[in-house]
């Protein structure tokens, strides 16, 4: 049996304490998202987030100096970063604009609509009016960039001759409306057991149906050409 060379170095694992420190911000954001969605922003206390993440309140404030900053970090991780990825996808996409819109909507459902992050929409609509600073933050970080993403995707189709000339901002909001509806439904009627007022609507099928209607409306028609 061959013995290892005395000079060979075994891989060194980071100490448990160091690994925990590296994952702590994510643990805090996961705990904060779950509590914000369950209790709302105003009713959630920093102590509860710290306890859920297994740290002290002081440790929480080392990473996020206030509950407002913690909420902003949750939004940036779950929504702002996804919109930024969407802009990169748009810039690199080589196919049709119809395919691009389908890709953007499907990605949103997988990354937000079908996860706990969908609850962020409910929090914002129900509470942001009482927190003007967070309203301004959400507008700058989510609403305006999302409008830019979908408006640019629609304008891309117009410029290529795939779509007929339409008011791009209005179309962008029309495209986003059902995905916001699905997020709100997931954390209202859809949260009941069994679902209250269940209609049998399957989310991905609803998104695809909406896109089918929207894209047929956007496509150039003989009279427009």
N, C-alpha and C positions, 0 to 999 in steps of 0.2 A: 504494500500500500504506500503510495507516494505521500510524503508529508509536505504540507505547505511550506514554501520558502519563508525563512525568517524575516525576509525583507518585504514580503507581500503584505499589503495593508487591507484589512477588512473594511467594508463600507461602514462609515460612522453614522449612526442614526442620531438625529437631533433629540436632545433630552425631552421627556414628556412635557415638562413645564414650558420649554421653548415652543414645542409644537402646539400646545394649548394656546400660548400667547399669539401665535400666528393665525390661529383659527378663531380667536375670540371675537374680532369685529364681525365675522360672518354669523357667529352664534348669537351675538347681540341683535343683528339685523333680522335674523330669522325669528327670534323671540319677539322683537318689536312688531314685526309684520303680523304675526299671529294675534298678539294682544290688541293692536290697533283695529284689526278686522273684527275681532270678537267684541270689543268693548267700545270702540270709537277712540278718536284721538284725545278728546277732552277728558274722558273717564279713565284713560290709561295713566298709571303713575310710573315714574321712573323706577321706583323700588320694585315694582312688579316685573318690569322688563329685566332688571338686574337679577332678580330671584329666578326667573324662568331660564336665564342664561347661565345660572350657577356662579354669579360673581357678585361683588358688593356694589352698592350704589356709587361709591367713589371710583371704582374701576370703570363703571359705565361712563362716568363723566370724564375720565381720562381720554376716552375715544370720542365721545359725543357730549359736548359741554352743556347741552340742553335737550329737552324733549323735542323742540322744534328742529334742532339740527339732526336728531336721530330720525325724525320723520323724513326730512329732506334726503338723508342718506338712503333710506328705504326706497324712496321714489327714484332716486338716481340709479340705484342698483337694478331695480325691476323695470322701470319704464324709460328713463333717459338713455340708459346704455343701449336698450333695444332699438330705440328710434335712431340712435347714432349708427348702429349696425345696419339698419334699414337704408340709411343714406349711403353707406359703403356698398351695399348690395345694389342699389340703384345705379351708382356710378360705374359698377363693373358689369352690370347685366348686359348680355349680348342678344337676348331674345326679344320677343314682342313685349309691348307695354301691358297687354292683357295678361301674359304669363307673369310679368313682374307684380301686378296687383294681386293675382292669386297667391303668389309666393309670400308677399307681405302679409296678407290676411291670414294665411295658414300659419305662418310663423307667430303672429300675434296670438292666435288661439293656443298654440302649443306652449308658448313661453309665458303668457299672461292669463288669457281667458280661462284656461283649464287648470290654473294654479291658484294658490292663495292670494297672489298678487292682484287678481281680479277685484278683490275687495277694496283696493285703493280707490277705485272710482266711487264706491259707495261712501267712503270716508270723506272724500273731497266734496261730493255733492251735498252731503248732509251737514258738514261742519265748517267747510272752508270760509263760509261767509262770516263766521265769527272770528276768523284769524286772517286779517287782511294781508299780513306778511306772507303767510303760506299760500294765499290766493295768488299773489304776485309771483311767488316762486313757481307754483304749479303752472301758471300761464306761460312763464318764460322757459321752463324746463320740459314741459310736456305738450301743452296745447299748441303753442306756436310751432315747435319743431315737428309735431305730428302733421299739422296743417301743411307745413313746407314739404314734408316727405311725400304726402299723397298728392298735393298740388303739382309738385315737380314730376311725379310719375305720370299724372294725367297730361301735363304739358308735353312730356316726352312723346306720348302717343299722338298728340295733335301735331307736333312738329314733324313726326315721321309720316303723317298722312293716315295713320291707323285709326285715330279718333277724329270725330268732327269737332269744330270749334265750340267749346262750351266754357262757362264760367268756372275756372278750375278750383277756386276756393270753395264754392258751393258744392261742387261735385266731391271734393275731398271730405267735406263734412257729411255728405250723404253716404259716402262709402264707410265712414267711421261709425255712423250712428248705430248700426245693428251690433257691432262688436261691443260697444258701450252698453247697449241694452242687454246683451248676453251676460256681461260682467255683473250688472245690477241684478239681473234675474238670479244668477248663481248665488248671490248673497242676500236674497230676499225670499221670494216664493220658492226658488230652487233649493234653499237651505232647509226647508221643512221636510219632515219624514212622516209619511210619504210627501213628495213635493206638493205644496198647496197650489191649487188651480192648475194642475199639470195638464199640458196641452199635447204632449207627445212629440214636441219639436226637438229634433236632434241638432245640437249646436253646429256641428261641422256641415250638416246638410243645409241648415239655414244660411250659413255663410256662403256656401257654394251657390245656393239658389239666388241669394241677393246679388252675388257677383255676376251670375248669368244674366239677370235682369239688367244690372247696371252696365255690363259690358255690351250687351245688345243695344242699349240706348246710346252708348258712346261711339259705337262703330259708325263709320262713314256710310251713309245711305246713298242710293243712286241720285236722289234729288239734290243732296248736299254736294256730291261730286260735280 
